[in-house]
């Protein structure tokens, strides 16, 4: 393969150590990153914690075969191409491999050039599918703006984290204040993952009493308790093949925490009153506005469960730390509620925009959404005015993200001055890189230069 062709991160599964080393060395010389495993069990461990672009596996392996691994990946990772090698090049074996979902089939002894051509085609196919999924995701995000909309550096960091870890099956903890959009992050993780075609199941651990929460999560058999007239699978089983979001995980009762830990470690769940365990292939995402590390120190949350859940942590910034995203989101909500309420409201007046920017937003995006909905319902103008805002926003606080150190309230500054302050702040955060600053601000470089010159 030439240097211009696709390169990828490959997993080689081959029980012959000498051939395994040869393949790893040959593919590495062709520009690929390669890891290897001697059997399916070792391959599963690597696939669980790393993101590969392709799997090259032998057909005959100790224990489960390469075709078994291929069929398993086709169920759980249909985006991951698999190429199968075998010393038995019969038509039946080829048919079995293709039925299991293999992208291609090569015979031993392996012709390196033919193998390289097959791997190249598989990588190109994966890249094309990824581009298609990315375009579809961008279209969905454009059509359904929400709390993750924004161009602030803090939100860009969150989006980058989501894109890097979405396809990993490791547990993820989403932390942040109430109202910052933790459930939307979980939805983005699910939508961008290989589990996107499976269910996304959500439960709020603070919303149910202990006995009902246990039944909801783990299920029960008929007669397990007084009102158990029928068996119930439980959310771990219902979410198999997809994602389970455990919201407000910090409120999970201590008595249920060991049972949750057992399910996470064994991927099997035993319903209440049952004698048999049920497999559950589910990706666990948890969310909490509480500091779980502090809860561990206080003895209200198990340390072993915390470390099992917090493999990767995504911290959502509060709205007050997102700068001009406040106005961007407010305008999106104006469009949404104008259509919903049948009103012709086109925007926000400069004094009202200044009030929005100066307010500290303790309720974050959820509070902003409610404020805009209320303002749209009350206003009789084509733009939201200060009088349309709740009382706590009508009085300038000077506590918002751009509040200066002087005694003049920010709300009395012209909107152009507020904008200039934000532009200066972004340029400072990106170490003077105006091209990057323009991209974060959502304008072209000429517009940015003009705004700086006019200011």
Secondary structure as UniProt FT lines:
FT   TURN            3..4
FT   STRAND          9..13
FT   HELIX           17..29
FT   TURN            30..31
FT   STRAND          33..37
FT   HELIX           40..49
FT   STRAND          54..58
FT   HELIX           66..76
FT   TURN            78..79
FT   STRAND          81..86
FT   HELIX           91..99
FT   TURN            100..101
FT   STRAND          104..107
FT   HELIX           112..143
FT   TURN            147..148
FT   HELIX           153..165
FT   TURN            166..167
FT   STRAND          172..175
FT   TURN            178..179
FT   HELIX           182..191
FT   TURN            194..197
FT   STRAND          200..204
FT   TURN            205..206
FT   HELIX           210..218
FT   TURN            222..223
FT   TURN            226..227
FT   HELIX           235..238
FT   TURN            239..241
FT   STRAND          243..247
FT   HELIX           249..251
FT   HELIX           254..266
FT   STRAND          268..270
FT   STRAND          277..279
FT   STRAND          283..288
FT   HELIX           292..298
FT   HELIX           303..309
FT   STRAND          312..315
FT   HELIX           319..321
FT   TURN            323..324
FT   HELIX           325..341
FT   STRAND          347..348
FT   HELIX           350..358
FT   TURN            362..363
FT   HELIX           364..378
FT   STRAND          383..384
FT   HELIX           386..388
FT   HELIX           391..394
FT   TURN            401..402
FT   HELIX           410..412
FT   HELIX           415..429
FT   TURN            430..432
FT   HELIX           434..441
FT   HELIX           445..454
//
